[in-house]
Amino acid sequence: MSAERKRLREDKDFKKHWKKWGPYLTERQWGTVREDYSPDGSAWENVTHHDARSKAYRWGEEGIAGISDHKQKLCLAWAFWNGKDPFIKERLFGLTGNQGNHGEDVKELYYYLDSTPTHSYMKMLYKYPQGEFPYQELEYINAELGKSNPEYEILDTGIFDSDRYFDVFIEYAKQDVEDIMAVATIHNRGSEDAEIWVMPTFWFRKTWFTGHEPFMPKISKLSENSIKAFNPKSGFYTITFEGEPELKFCDNETNRERLYHIPNEKQFLKDAINDYVVSGDERHLNPQNFGTKAAAIYKITIPAGGSKKIRLRLQHQASENPLEICDRCVELRKNEADEFYAALQEGVTDPDLLNIQRQAYAGMLWSKQFYYYDVERWLEGDPGRYKPPVQRKKGRNGNWRHLQNYDIISMPDKWEYPWYAAWDLAFHCIPLARLDCEFAKDQLLLLLNEWYMHPNGQIPAYEWNFSDVNPPVHAYAVERVYQIDKKRNGGKGDQEFLERAFHKLMLNFTWWVNQKDSDGQNIFEGGFLGLDNISVFDRSHVQKFHGKLEQADATSWMAMFSLNMLRISLDLCEFNKVYQFSATKFLEHFLYIAGAMNNISKEGISLWDDEDNFFYDVLHMANKDSKQMKVRSIVGIIPFFAVEPIREELFDELPEFKKRLDFFLKEKPALAALVSSWVQPGLDKRRLFSLLRGHRMRSVLKKMLDSDEFLSDFGVRSLSKYHESNPYSVQINGELLSIKYTPGESETRMFGGNSNWRGPIWFPINYLIIESLKRFDFYYGGDFSIEYPTGSGNFMTMDLIAKELSLRCMRIFMKDKDGHRPVYGKNRKMQEDPHFKDLILFYEYFNGDTGAGLGASHQTGWTGLVAEMIYKFYKPKEERVHHGTTPLFRS
């Protein structure tokens, strides 16, 4: 067992809290809903990047390459100044959702390079220009650009063209649980000597005014190169800095005069260190050398092409010569990280893919965040403080008063999406389970807790609107993580985890049935479902047309949800046969949904279109003919996800479940015949439950694997390329609505800035396609093949097609024959510069034609699924025993 696996075991067994400290500091607290106390809910404008250096936050803290304890009492982050910027660089800059021509967008260059699951070793890179940071240029030019223009990025400003920048590598290494080394290695990439101010900064999150913690924490000077930090609950910490930096102190308090033009209540303010460094203003520094915020200020000159290091150590009690072991500790923990990943990546032979996968894992681990949001307290205000505006009580999240979030949570990313999103998190947990199964399981259970899940059974979506509806993929993630964990533990499944999740998922399933199936006909109306503007209109507001939208995707997600719950029920039968009755319940739900999807309504319309051989949404309007919304999108592919192969011997082990199967075969043969027949055994005597079979399955696959439709060189598109030359238009209540294929950024603001489902490639959808192909192959094996790509004359098994699609997705990040990565498009700096070309950014989505990265640039959340694709790509295929060549397909 590796040293890191031993640490994980000690943490799990509560012997040592190795995860107490980690990268739990967010990268953007400003502009979040939690910090929004405006009457109209305009979070982006309520606290801006300009305000952030002077405002003490209520709900969390931010910083560059920062760490904190798990309750974010004490924080450490790194600040810099190049001598030219108007203020020190304490936080990452980006445009708000209203400023960017394609929504919110971080305008910095930084990379997560390494991390172990316990954060015993971590490494990150921040690139800081030596010239004045182009804040205004980035704001002004993006404001002038339209939706048809690409985003104007920091590399477009030319600030990095002459290599006049610093590469700042930050490393952390734990000697023990609360004995942490931190090292900043600053490289001058320019051709001239350059000065930089480097400021490791410690501060306490402002908790002393809420009424919960009346005790004031304190940071004070201990010696010329050390400080001590005291909090009554955590005790004393000693921080020792290398050399003799200037130690400056202030308080984590808002500068009211600067922000609001009213007198300050406090003398020593949050922005005092900034004012001192930039302009020499010492008025708000504490001359007695204590406060709740402190920085060690290093002013150093780095020779051209050279580098310098700054070291520090945080301990509960200072040892003699505390920095003496710093380099040895960092090197040891780095070697242990290598050992950990060598075992995890065993079998991956391509050095480029090893690098991509490790950076993907690093990004997922760095994207953990302390997330604090007590909705009732946010709505009502803190005791003794000013009251929030009355409008907010009936506004955002007003019906989620029970929700109390105070946890370390996996984020989509920590700048553009510094808040959890339910279906994002479900996908995060699958690759996270390879790293740290206990963390993945805890994350999935977290959203099912009573203080997260709504009493009606809804899982909270995300802070901008907890009531929004995400695709119900939580059960899928629970089942996958359970299986990964079971295999790692030699075939022993975690019964407690699976049972806890199952009972709460039952509530969520019931919520869907009661809330999103208005007619009780097993056709669902989820609305937006995270698919942004893939439709001709906002599917969450179909009421504007005085109608109802029956959704092929919502209905298919529910069929998939039913099969996931069926699978979990059968897994639980290993421990208690009573769960076979739950399996029966979800089998029946699945069959009735399958029947509803195939039924023709009284208007003669169903979700399946026999002319196009594809699934579409159906719009029903009062006193008007119903219409199929003939948009060829992933809406019509999602039925493919509802598939589950089940071992035949389970039927004999579960007599009540088998009895109900036999009942359906005998009493409801028409309903039973709608799904892939379970009476015909497949590979290894598996039986198949699936929405698609025969003609319909072939038809969906034919479109999905057609290069003129969904199949791109880099995965499966979210909208068919057919709509590039054949835009779909429909007239509704006199309004002409249309949609066309756009491979990259969206040209509409239907959902605000980031509305980009009209063509790009998204990893979660591609991952589910690949997994579904593999599940079908578990049943069919080599007895079934299909043309790939469509029209090529080349026929392949589903398993091989899954592998080919994985490779297409992986190629987004891989070097091509010219040494270029499609993810970086035509950007020569990122493609060719030795200090850029092997650094990987994991974007939110990708151009459907070129594979270029788009949207959020650090979305290692669900794009981190590439790590799982690489893992599975190199995993040896299990030996399979074929049982004859009887045709398994019935048309």
N, C-alpha and C positions, 0 to 999 in steps of 0.2 A: 504494500500500500504506500502510495506516495505521501510526502510530507503534507501536501495540501489536502489530500483525502483524509489524513489523520486529523487535520484541523477541522475539516467539515464534520467528522464524526464527533470530535470533542464539543463542537458547537451544538450539534443535534442533541447530544446527551447532557447538555447543560453543564458540562465540566468547565468550559472556558468560552466566554462570549466573544468569539473571534470576529463576529460581524458587528460588534458594537460601533466601531468606526468604519466609515466607508464614504463613497463619493455621493453622499446624500444631499449635498447642496445643489439646488437647481441653478440653471444658467440664466433664467429670466423669471423673476418674481413680479416685476412691473408689467402692467398690462394684463394681469390675470383677473379672473372673476373674483377670487378671494380678496384681493386688495381693492376692489371696486366699491366705493361708497357713493357713487353718483346717483342722482335721482332717476336717471333715464337708462341706467345699465350700460353706459358706454365705457367699457373696461379699458379699451385701448387708450382713450384720452384721459381717463381719470388719474392714472399714474403713468408717466412717460419715461423713456430712457433718460431724458434731460432731468426729470425730477428725481430719478432713482438714487443718485449719489447723495441727495439731501434729505430723503424721506426714510424714516424708520418704519419697517414693515410690521404688519400685525400677524401674518400667518406663515411666514417662511423667510428664508434668506437666499441670496444668490451670490455667485462669484465665479472666477475663472479657475479651472482645475481644482475646485474646492472639495474639502471633506468636512464632515461633522460627525458627532456622535449620533446614535440612532434616534434620539429625541430632539436633535438639533438645538441643544443648549449652547454648546461651544462650537464655533466655526473657524475654519482656516481656509483662506483663499489667497491668490497671488494678484498683486497689482503692479502695473508698470507705467513708466513715463519716458517718452523719448526726447523730452525737452522742447517739443514743438506743439504737441496737442493742447487744446484749450482746457483739458482736464485729464486727470490720470485715468489709465485704463484699468478700471476695477470690475467691469462687466462687459459682456459681449454686446455689440451693437447690431441692430437690425431694424427693418421697417415694420410698422404696424400693419395689421390686416387692411387698414384703410389707406395706407401710404403706398403699398406695393402694387404694381400693375397686375401682379398675380398673387396678391395676398401677402400675409406676413412672411418675412424672409430675413434670416440672419445674414449679415454681411461681413463675416469674419472667416478666417481660415484656421481650423483647429481639427485635431484628429485624436481619436482614442486608439492607443497602440497596444495596450496590454492590461490585463487584470486577471487575478485569480478570483474564485467565488467568494473567499473570505476577505478579499482585498488585502491579503498579506503582501502582495506586490501589485503596483499599479503604475502605468506610464501614459502620459498624454503629451501632445505637442500643440503649442500655440505659436502662430506666425504673426509677429508684430512689426509693422512698417517702421522704418527709421524716419521717413518723412511724415509730415502732418497727416493724420488719419483723415480721409476724405468724407467726413460726415455729411457736409452740406451737398457735395456733388452727388453722393448716392441718393440723398433725399430728393433733390431737385430733378435729376434726370429721370429717376423712376416715376416721379409725379407727372412728367411730361409724356411718358410712354403709354401707349394704349394696350388693349388686351391682345392685339395681334403681334405685338413686339415681345421679344424675350426679355427676361429680367436683366437689369444692368447690375453686374456683380463687381465685387471689389477688384478682381483681376482686370476688369474692363477699364478701371480708372488709370491703370499704368503704374500704380504705386509700387508694384513688385517687379517692374520690368528690368530695372538695373541691379536687381538682387540686393538692394539696400533695405534689408530687413533682418530681424532677429528670429532665429528658431529657438524657442524656449521649450525645452523638454523638462517636464515635471515628473518626478518619480516619488513614490511612497513605498516604504517597506516597514512591516511590523516586526519588531523584536519580540513583542508580546502583545497581549490584547490592547493595552493602553500605553504602549511604548512604541512610538512611531517616528521613523526617520523620514524626512522630506528633503529632496535634493532638486534644485533647479539648475540645469545646465544650459547656459545661454550662448548660442553660436551667432557670430556676426557673419552673415553671408555676403556682406558687401566688400568692396575693394578699398575702403578707407576705414580708419579707426572710428569707432562710434561709441557715444555715451548712452547709458540706459540707467534709469532708476528702477530697482527691483524691490518690491515691498511685500514680503509675506505678512499677512494681516490676520490677527485673531480678534474675534468679537463674540459677545453673547447675544443670542436672539432676544429681542425685547419681550420678556414675559412678565416683568415686574409691575406692569400697570393693569393687568387683566383681573386681578382679584384672586387668581389661582396661586400665585407665588409672591407673597409679600416681601420675600428676602431679596435684597439687591446683590447680584453677583459682582465680582470685582476682578479686574486685571491690573497688576501693579508691577513696578520695576523691582527686580531682585538684585541685579548687578549690571555692569556695563554691557553684558551680552545675554542677559536672561530676564525673563518675566515670569510671574506666577499668576495663574487664573484660578479663582475660587468661586464655586457654586455650592450652596448648602447641600444639595442632593448628590453632587458628583465629587465633592471634596476638592483638594488642591491638584493642580497640574503645574508642572514646571516646564517652560519652553526655553531651550538654550539655542542661541544663534551663533553661527560661525563668525569669527572676526569681531569687529566693534562697530556695528551699525548704529545709526541714530534710532533711539527708541522713543516713540511719540505716542501720547495717550489722549483719548477723548471719550465721548459717550455715544452709544448707539441711540441718538435722539434726533428728532426731526428739526431741521433748520426752518422754522415757521416763517421767519422774516423773509428768507430767500424764496420760499415757495408761495406763501400766502399773504406776504406783506403785513404780517401782524407780529407783535413783539414775541420774542422767544421766551419760553418758560424755563429753559435750561441754558447754561452758559457754554458747556462743552458739547459740541454737536457732531453728528455723523460725518459731515463733509470737511471737518477740520484738517484732516491729514491731506486731503486734496488741496485745500487752500494753502497750506503750508508749503507743500512741494512745488506747486505751480506758481504761487505769487509771494511766498515768504510770510504769509499772514498767520500769526500765531495766536490770534485773539481767542479762538475757540479750542485751543489745545490746553490740556490741564497741566500747569507748571509743576504740580505736585506729583506728576508721573503715575497717575492711576486713572481708571475709568472702566468702561465696559467695551472699549475698542482700543486696540493698540497695533502699531505697525513697526517693524524693523526696516529702516530705510537704508538701502545700499545704493550709493552712486558709484558706478563702475564704468571704466573705459575698456572696451573689448577691441583688441587689434583686428585688422582686416583678416578675415578668414579664420580667426581664432575663437576661443571659447573660454568661459569662466564658470565656476560652480559656486553655488550658495547652498549651505547645508543648515538644517535645524533638526532638533529632536524634541518631541513632546513626551513627557513621562509624568507619572504620579509623584515620584520622588526622584530628584536629580541624582545621578551617579557621578562618581569622580571621572573627569575627562569624558563627558557624555558623548562627544562627537567623534571620539577616537575609533569607535567600531562602525561608524555610519556607512562607509563605503563597503566594508565587509558584509554588513547586514543586507545592504541593497543587492550586492552581487549574489549572496546566498539565496535570497528570496527570488531573485530573477531566475537562478538556476532551478529552483524548485518549481517555478512557474513553467519553465521549459519541460521539466520532468512530467508535470501534470498534463500539459498539452501533447507531449509525445505519446502518452498512453491514449488520450482521447482521439488524436488524429492518426492513430496507427492505421496503415493501409493507404492513406492519402499520399500519393507518390509525386504529384506535381508541386514543385516548390512555390509556384505562383498561387496555386489554390491553398496551400498551407498558410501563406501569408494572408490571403483574402479571408479565409475562415477564422484565423486567429484574431484579425482586426474586427470581424463581425461579432465574435464572442466578446471581445473587449468592449465594443460599443454597447452591447446589451448589459454588461455588468456595470459600466460607467453610468448608464442611464437609470440606475436606481435613484429614487428621490424621496426625501422625507416630505410627506404630503399631509398638511393639516388644514382641515376645513370642517368646522362645526356650523352647520347651516343655521340652526336656531340662534346661536350666538351672533352669527354674521347678520342675520335679519334683524335681531333685536338690539344689538350693540352690547358693549361690555358695561358692567355695573360701574356707575360713577363717571362714565365717559359720555361724550355727546351721542345722541340718538341718531341712527341712520334715518334717511328720509323715509316717510311713510309709504311712498310709492313702491319701495322695494318689497314690501310684505306681500304684495299681490303680483309681483313680477317674477324674475328668474328664480327658479328652484323653490318657490314659496310652498310647494306641497311636499318638500323633502326635509321637513324639520327634524325628522328622526336621525338624519344622516350625520355621523360623527367620524370623520376620517383623521387618523393620527398614526400613520404607519409609513414604513418604507415600502414604496410601490414601484414597480417597473413602468417606466414612462415610454411613450412613443419616441420622444426625444426631450431634452431638457431646455430647449430654447423655443422652438416653434410649437411644440405640444407639451408644455410642462404641467400636464394634468393627465390622469389616467383615462383611458378610453376602453370600455368593456371588451369590445371584440378585438381591438389591438392587443390587449393584455392576454387574451386567450391564445393568440398566435405566438406572443413572446415566450409563453411558458413551454412551448414544445422544444425549441433549441436550448432554453434555459435548463430544461430537465436533464440534458446531457451534461451540463456543468454542475448543477446543484439541484437535485430532485426535491429536496426538502423546501428550498425556496420556491420552486415552481408550484409545488402542492399548496404551500401557504398562500401564494398569490391567488390561486384559483379559489381557495376557501374564503379568502378575504372579502371578495365581492359578494359572497353568499351569506356573510354574517348579518345578524339582525340590524346592526347599526350601519350597514351599507344597503342591503337589499330593502326595497320598499315593503311595507306590510302587505301590499297587494300582490307581491311576488315579482315585481319588475326589478331587473338589475340596473343600477345607475349607469347611464351612458357616458357622460363627461360633463365637466363643470359648467360649460356654456348652456347646457340644457340636460339635466339628469333624466328628464322624461322622454328624451328622444329615443328612438328604437334602433338598436343595433341588431345585426343578424344573430340569431341564437346559436352561437358556436361554442358556448361555454362547456356544454356537455361533451362535445367532440374533443375539446382540449383536455378535459378531465379524463376521458377514456384513454387518450393518447399518452398523457403523462403517467397514468396508472400503469399502462403496459410497458413504458420505458423503464419505470421504477421497478416493476416486477421482474423484468429481464435482468436488470442490474443486480437484483437481490436473489438471483439464482432460482427464479420461478415463484418466489413468495410475494404475493400482492399485499398492499397496504389496505387492509379491510376498513380500518377506521376512516381513512381519507375518503375512500370510495363511498362508504355509507353516508358520511357527513355531507359530501357533495350531492349525492343522489337525492336525499330527502329535501334539500333546498332547491335542487333543480326541478323536483316535482312541483314546487310552488311556482317556479318561473314558467314551467310548461303550462300550468293551469292559467296563469296570467295571460299567456299568449292565446289560449283557447277562448278565454272569457272576453278579452279586450280587442283582439285583432281578427276575430272571425264574427263579424257583426250579425250575420244571418244564420250562424250555426251550421254552415254547409261545408266546413272543412276547406274553404278557400280563404286565404289570409290577405290582410291589407296593411302590411307593416309600414308602408310609406317610404320615407327617405332611405332607411336601411343602410346608411353609410355609403350609398352608391352615387351620391352627389347628383350631377345633372346628366345622368345617362338616359333620362327620359326627355320628352319634349316639354315637360313642365315639372314643377316641384311636386313630387309624389306625396309629400307630407301635407300639402294644401290643396288636395283635389276638391275640397268642398267649395272652392271658388267657382267650380263648374257645376255646382249643385249635383254632384255625382259621387260615385263610389268606384274605387279602382281595385279590381281583383288582380293580385300580383302573382305572376309565375314564380318569381324569386322568393317572395315571402312564403308562399305555399310549399315550395321545394325546400326552403330552409326548415320548415316545420316537419316535412317528411324526413329530412336528415336528422333533425332533433329527435323525432320518434325512434328512428333506428339507433341513434346514439344511446338513448335511454333504454332501448331494448337490449343493446349490447352490454350496458352497465348492469342491468338487471340479471342478465345471464352470468356475468362475471361474479356478481354477488351471490348467485346460487352456489358457487363453490364453497361459501361459508354458511349459507342458510337457504335451504330449498324454498322457503316461503316467497322468495323474490321471483319465482316463476310466475306468480300471479301478476306482478308488476310487468314482467316481460309480456304476458298476455295482453295487458292493457295497452302497451305501446305498440305491440303488433297490430292490434285493432285500429289504433289511431293511424298508423302508417297506411293500412289498407284502405281506410275510409278517405284519407287524403289522396291516395292514388286514384281511388274511384272518382273523387270530386274533380281531380285534374283532367280526367278523361271524359267527364260528363259534358254533354252539350246542354247549355242553358235553354230556358224557354224561348229566348230570342234566337236560338240556333247558333250560339257562339260558345266556343270553349277556349281554354288557354292554349291548346294545340291547334296549329293551323295546318290543314292537310294540303294546302296549295304550296306553302313555303317549306313545309316539313320542319317546323320550328315552334318553340313556345313563345308566346307574347302575353303581356298584360292585357286585361280587358277593362274598358271604361264603360260604366253604366251611368246614364244620366236620366234624370226624371223626365218622363213623357217623351223620351227620344230613343232612337235606336242605339243599342250598345255597339261599341267599336273595339276591335283589336288594335292595340298600339303596336304597329308592325315595325318596331325598332329592333334590328338584329344586334343585340347586346348580350353581355354575360347573363342577363336575366334569363335568356333561353338556354344557357349552358348549366346553370345552377341545378336543374333537375338531375343532372349527371352525378351530383354529390351525394344523393340519397341512395347509398349502396352499402350492403353489409353481407359478407359471406359468413356462414355459420357452420360449424362442424356438425356432421350428421349424428354423431354419438350423443350429442347434447339432448337430442329429442328423446332418446330412450332413458336418459338420466332424469328427465323432467316430465313425468307422465301427464301432469295437468296442462303444461304448455303444449305437449304433443296432442292432447285431446282437443284443445282449441284449434290447433292447426287442422286437424282432421275434420273438425266441424265446418271450418270455412271451405275446405275442399269439397265437402259433401253438400252443405246447405247454401253456400254462396259462391258457386263455381265461377260466375261471371266476374265477381270482385277479385277472387283469387287469381284468375287468369290475366288480370291487368298488369301484374308485376311479374318479374322474372320468376319462372316456376320453381317452387321449392321441392317439387316432387322428383325432379331430375337431378341426380347427384353429379357434381362436377369434380374438379381436381381434388384428390385426397378426401373424397366423399363430403365435400362442402356443399351446402345449399345456399342459394343466392336470393336475397331480398333487395329489390331495386325498383325505382320508378321507371327505368328505361329497359326496354327489351326489343329484340328484333328490329323491325323497320325503323322505329323511332330512335333507337339507340344509334343505328348506322347513320341516320339522317343528321342527328346532332353532331356526331363525330365527324361526319363528312364536312360540315361547315366549319367546325372548330379547327380541323387540320388542313384547311384550305388557305393557301398563301394569299389568295385574293379576298379572303374574308377575315378570319380571326388569327391565323397563324403568322407570326412574325419571326424573323431570324433570331429574336431574343425572347420568345415566349408567346403567350396567347394574349391578344389585345382585348381590351374591355368593350370595344365597339367594332363591328365588322367594317373592314375597308370597303365593302360593297357600298357603303353610304358616302364614300368619297365622291363617286360619280353619280350616285343615286341617293341624294338627300331625301329623308323621309319628312313629309309635311302632312299636317292634318288640321282641319278647321273645326274649332270647338266654340260654340256660341258666338260665331262671327269673328273669332280671333284665329289668325293663321299662325300655327306653331310648327317649327321644323327643327331638324337635327341632322348634322353631317359628321362624318369622320374627321377628326383632327388629331393627328398622332401625338402632339405635344401638349403645350399649355392650352388651357381652355380659352375660348374667345367670348365667354359669357360670364356674368357675375351672378348667375342664378342663386348660388349658395354662398355669395360673398367672394372673397379673393381666390381661395383654393377650390375651384370647382372643376375638377380635371378628370372626369371619367369618360371623356368622349374619344377615347382611343388609346391612351397610354397603357403600358403593361404594369400590373400590380402584383406583387409577390404573393399576398395571401390567396388570391384567386388562383394563380398558377400553382401554388402549393397544393390546394385542394383538388385541382384537376389531376395533378400528378399522383396524389394519394388515391384518388378515386380510380384512376387507371390501374393502379397496383391492386386495389381491392377486387376489381373485376378480374384481373389476371389470377388472383388467388383461386377464383372459381374456374375460369376458362383454361388457364395455362396455355400450352402451345396449341390447343385445339381451336383457337379462334385468332384470326389476324384481320387487320384492316389496312386500307391503303394509306400510306404516310410518305410524304404529304399527299393530299387529295390530288388525283390526276397524274401522279408520278409513275404509276404502275408498280410501285414498290410496296409490298405488303409486309407488315410487322405485327408481332404480338403486342398486347397492351403493355406488358412489362417493358419491352424495348422502346415503345413510344414514350412511356413515362421517363425512361432514362434519357431519351433524346430531348424531351422538353426540359428536363432538368439541366442538361448541358446548354441548351439555348439560353436559359435564365442565367446560368453561371457565366456564360460568355460575355454578359454585360460588363463584368468586372475583370475578365481575363485579358491578358495581352494577346493581340492578334499577330499575324505574320510580320507586321511592321513594328511590333512592340507597343502598339497603342491599345488603350482600353476603350471600348465603345461608350462606357459610362461618362467619359470626359469629352466626347464629341470631337470638335475641332480645336479644342483648347490646347495649344502647343505647350504652354507652360506645364500644365498638368500631365501631358503625354510624354514630354521629353526631358524636362529638367530633372537632374538626378536627386534633387531634394524634394521632388513632388511625385514623381512617376510611380513609386511603389506605395504611396499613401492612398488609402481607399476611403471614399465617401459613400455612404449607403443612403441613397436618395429615397424619397417617398414613392415615386413612380418613375417610369422610363418611357422615352419616346417610342411609339409603336413601330416606327420604321427604322430608327438608327440605334436605339438602345441608350441614348444619352440620358443622363440623370436629370430629374426635374422635381420641383416641389421642395419640401423640407430636405436639407442636405445631410442630416444626421439621424435619419429615421431607421436606426438599427433595430427599432422595435420589430415591425413585421418584415422589413426587408432583411433583417437578420436571419430570416428563414433560409437565406442562401447557405448559411452554415449547415443547416439540416439537410439541404439538397446535396451539398458536398459530402456530408457524412453518409447519406444513403447511396450516393452515386458510387462510392468506393466499397460499400458494404457487399460482401459476397452474397450472391443469390442462393437461397436455401435449395438444397437438393429436393427435387420434386418427383413423385411417383405418378405416372400417368395410368389411368384406368380405361384403356380402350380409346377408340376414336369415334364414339357415337356422337353425331351432331348435337350440340348443346343449344343451338339457336332454333327457336320456332318463330317464324314470321307471323 
